[in-house]
Amino acid sequence: MELTNWLALVGICLMGAMSPGPSLAVVLKHCLHSGRSGGIACALSHGFGVGVYALLAILGLGTLQQQIPMLYQILIYAGALYLLYLAFNSWRSSATKLKIEEAGTKQRLNAIQDGFAIAFLNPKLAIFFVALFSPFIPAEPMQWQQQAVMVATPTVIDALWYCVVAMLCSHPRFYVWLERNQLIINKLLAVAFTFLALTVLLRQWL
C-alpha cells in the first residue's frame, strides 16, 4: 500500500474511532468503576473486536447482510439487548456510591468482555469496512502483507484512541470529579445505553 493511501486510511479510521457512541460510553463506564486498568482493558478488547470485522471484510465476508440476512439481524438484536443489559447494570450501580479503585482480575475480565462485545455485536462494522477498504484494494490479488496492514491499521488506531480516553478519564483530577458525580454519571450512562438500544431497534423496524 502506498504511503498516501495508508495515511488516508489512517485519517478515516481515526475519525471513525473518535466519533461518540456506545463504545465511548462503555470505556467511560469501566474507567468509572475500575480505574485506568479497567478502561485500558476495555479499550484493547474493543480494538480487537474492531480488528475481527476488519479481517472479515478483507476476507470477503463483509457482505453478511446480503449473504446471511437472518444472522445479520440476530447480531443486530443481540447488540441492542446487550446495550439494555449495560443500561440495567449502570442504573443499578447508581443506587450505591462506590469508591473508584483499580481493577482486579474479575473487573478486568468484565471490561474485556464488554469492550469486545460492544464491537462484535455491531455487524454494521463489517459493512463499514467493506466500504472503507474498497478504494484501497488493488485490482490484482493482495499480498498477505497488504492485508495485514489494512487489518492492523483500524485495530491499532481504535485501541490506542480508547486507551488515550481511558488515561485522560483516569487522571487524578478527573478521578475526583468522577467520584463526586458518580451517581449522576451512572444514571446518564444508563439513559444513554437505553437510547442507543432503542435507536438500533427503531432503525430495524422503521
C-alpha positions as CSV (number, residue, x, y, z in Angstrom):
1,M,0.0,0.0,0.0
2,E,1.3,3.4,-0.9
3,L,2.1,5.8,1.9
4,T,-0.5,8.4,0.7
5,N,-3.2,5.7,0.6
6,W,-2.2,4.5,4.1
7,L,-2.4,8.0,5.5
8,A,-5.8,8.4,4.1
9,L,-6.9,5.1,5.7
10,V,-5.4,6.3,9.0
11,G,-7.4,9.5,8.8
12,I,-10.7,7.8,8.2
13,C,-10.1,5.2,10.9
14,L,-9.1,7.9,13.4
15,M,-12.3,9.9,12.7
16,G,-14.4,6.7,13.0
17,A,-12.8,5.9,16.3
18,M,-13.3,9.4,17.7
19,S,-17.0,9.6,16.8
20,P,-19.0,9.3,20.0
21,G,-21.2,6.3,20.6
22,P,-21.7,3.2,22.8
23,S,-18.0,2.3,22.7
24,L,-17.1,5.6,24.3
25,A,-19.8,5.1,27.0
26,V,-18.5,1.6,27.7
27,V,-14.9,2.7,28.2
28,L,-16.1,5.6,30.4
29,K,-18.2,3.1,32.4
30,H,-15.2,0.9,33.2
31,C,-13.0,4.0,34.0
32,L,-15.7,5.0,36.4
33,H,-15.9,1.6,38.2
34,S,-12.4,0.1,37.9
35,G,-10.0,2.9,37.1
36,R,-7.3,3.2,34.4
37,S,-6.5,-0.5,34.1
38,G,-10.2,-1.4,33.6
39,G,-10.6,1.3,31.0
40,I,-7.4,0.2,29.1
41,A,-8.5,-3.4,29.2
42,C,-11.8,-2.4,27.7
43,A,-10.1,-0.3,25.1
44,L,-7.8,-3.1,24.0
45,S,-10.5,-5.7,23.7
46,H,-12.7,-3.2,21.8
47,G,-9.8,-2.7,19.3
48,F,-9.6,-6.5,19.0
49,G,-13.3,-6.7,18.2
50,V,-12.9,-4.0,15.5
51,G,-9.9,-6.0,14.1
52,V,-12.1,-9.1,13.8
53,Y,-14.5,-7.2,11.5
54,A,-11.7,-5.6,9.5
55,L,-10.3,-9.1,8.9
56,L,-13.7,-10.4,7.9
57,A,-14.1,-7.6,5.4
58,I,-10.6,-8.3,3.9
59,L,-11.5,-11.9,3.6
60,G,-14.7,-11.0,1.6
61,L,-17.1,-11.8,4.4
62,G,-18.3,-8.3,4.9
63,T,-21.4,-8.8,2.8
64,L,-23.1,-10.7,5.6
65,Q,-26.2,-8.6,5.3
66,Q,-26.7,-9.8,1.8
67,Q,-25.5,-13.4,2.2
68,I,-27.0,-14.4,5.5
69,P,-29.5,-11.7,6.4
70,M,-31.0,-13.7,9.3
71,L,-27.6,-13.9,11.0
72,Y,-27.1,-10.2,10.5
73,Q,-30.5,-9.4,12.1
74,I,-29.7,-11.7,15.0
75,L,-26.5,-9.8,15.7
76,I,-28.3,-6.5,15.4
77,Y,-30.8,-7.5,18.1
78,A,-28.2,-9.1,20.3
79,G,-26.3,-5.9,20.2
80,A,-29.4,-3.9,21.2
81,L,-30.1,-6.4,24.1
82,Y,-26.5,-6.0,25.3
83,L,-26.9,-2.3,25.4
84,L,-30.0,-2.7,27.5
85,Y,-28.1,-5.0,29.8
86,L,-25.4,-2.4,30.2
87,A,-28.1,0.2,30.9
88,F,-29.5,-2.0,33.6
89,N,-26.1,-2.5,35.2
90,S,-25.3,1.2,35.1
91,W,-28.7,2.2,36.7
92,R,-28.3,-0.5,39.4
93,S,-24.8,0.8,40.1
94,S,-26.2,4.3,40.7
95,A,-28.1,3.0,43.8
96,T,-24.8,2.7,45.7
97,K,-21.9,5.1,45.7
98,L,-18.7,3.2,45.1
99,K,-15.2,4.4,45.5
100,I,-13.1,4.1,42.3
101,E,-10.4,1.5,42.7
102,E,-8.0,-0.1,40.2
103,A,-9.5,-3.2,38.6
104,G,-8.8,-6.6,40.0
105,T,-8.9,-9.7,37.8
106,K,-12.7,-10.0,37.8
107,Q,-13.2,-6.4,36.9
108,R,-10.6,-6.6,34.1
109,L,-12.3,-9.7,32.7
110,N,-15.7,-7.8,32.7
111,A,-14.0,-4.9,31.0
112,I,-12.5,-7.2,28.3
113,Q,-15.9,-8.8,27.8
114,D,-17.8,-5.5,27.4
115,G,-15.2,-4.0,25.2
116,F,-15.2,-6.9,22.8
117,A,-18.9,-7.4,22.9
118,I,-19.8,-3.8,22.1
119,A,-17.7,-4.1,19.0
120,F,-18.5,-7.6,17.9
121,L,-22.3,-7.2,18.4
122,N,-22.2,-4.4,15.9
123,P,-22.2,-6.1,12.5
124,K,-22.5,-2.8,10.7
125,L,-18.8,-2.6,11.3
126,A,-18.4,-5.3,8.6
127,I,-20.3,-3.2,6.1
128,F,-18.3,-0.1,7.1
129,F,-15.0,-1.8,6.5
130,V,-16.1,-3.2,3.1
131,A,-17.0,0.4,2.1
132,L,-13.8,1.8,3.7
133,F,-11.4,-0.8,2.2
134,S,-12.9,-0.9,-1.3
135,P,-10.9,2.2,-2.6
136,F,-7.7,0.8,-1.2
137,I,-8.0,-2.8,-2.6
138,P,-6.0,-3.1,-5.9
139,A,-7.3,-4.9,-8.9
140,E,-4.7,-7.7,-8.6
141,P,-4.8,-10.1,-5.6
142,M,-3.3,-8.5,-2.5
143,Q,-0.3,-9.9,-0.7
144,W,-0.7,-11.0,2.8
145,Q,1.5,-8.1,4.0
146,Q,-1.0,-5.6,2.5
147,Q,-3.9,-7.4,4.1
148,A,-2.1,-7.4,7.4
149,V,-1.5,-3.6,7.2
150,M,-5.2,-2.9,6.3
151,V,-6.4,-5.0,9.3
152,A,-3.8,-3.8,11.7
153,T,-4.4,-0.1,11.0
154,P,-8.0,0.2,12.3
155,T,-7.3,-2.2,15.1
156,V,-4.4,-0.3,16.5
157,I,-5.9,3.1,15.9
158,D,-9.1,2.1,17.7
159,A,-7.3,0.5,20.6
160,L,-4.9,3.5,21.0
161,W,-7.7,6.1,20.8
162,Y,-9.7,4.5,23.6
163,C,-6.5,3.9,25.7
164,V,-5.9,7.6,25.4
165,V,-9.5,8.2,26.5
166,A,-9.1,5.8,29.4
167,M,-5.9,7.5,30.5
168,L,-7.4,11.0,30.3
169,C,-10.5,9.9,32.2
170,S,-8.5,8.3,34.9
171,H,-6.3,11.4,35.6
172,P,-6.3,12.1,39.3
173,R,-8.2,15.4,38.9
174,F,-10.8,13.7,36.7
175,Y,-11.0,10.9,39.3
176,V,-12.1,13.4,41.9
177,W,-14.8,14.8,39.6
178,L,-15.9,11.2,38.7
179,E,-16.2,10.2,42.3
180,R,-18.1,13.3,43.2
181,N,-20.6,12.9,40.3
182,Q,-20.6,9.1,40.1
183,L,-24.3,8.5,40.8
184,I,-25.4,11.1,38.2
185,I,-22.9,9.7,35.6
186,N,-24.2,6.2,36.1
187,K,-27.8,7.3,35.6
188,L,-26.8,9.3,32.5
189,L,-24.9,6.3,31.1
190,A,-28.0,4.1,31.7
191,V,-30.1,6.6,29.8
192,A,-27.5,6.8,27.0
193,F,-27.3,3.0,26.7
194,T,-31.1,2.7,26.6
195,F,-31.4,5.5,24.0
196,L,-28.7,3.8,21.8
197,A,-30.5,0.4,22.1
198,L,-33.8,1.9,21.1
199,T,-32.2,3.7,18.2
200,V,-30.8,0.4,16.9
201,L,-34.2,-1.3,17.2
202,L,-36.1,1.6,15.6
203,R,-33.8,1.6,12.6
204,Q,-34.7,-2.1,12.1
205,W,-38.4,-1.6,12.5
206,L,-39.0,1.7,10.6
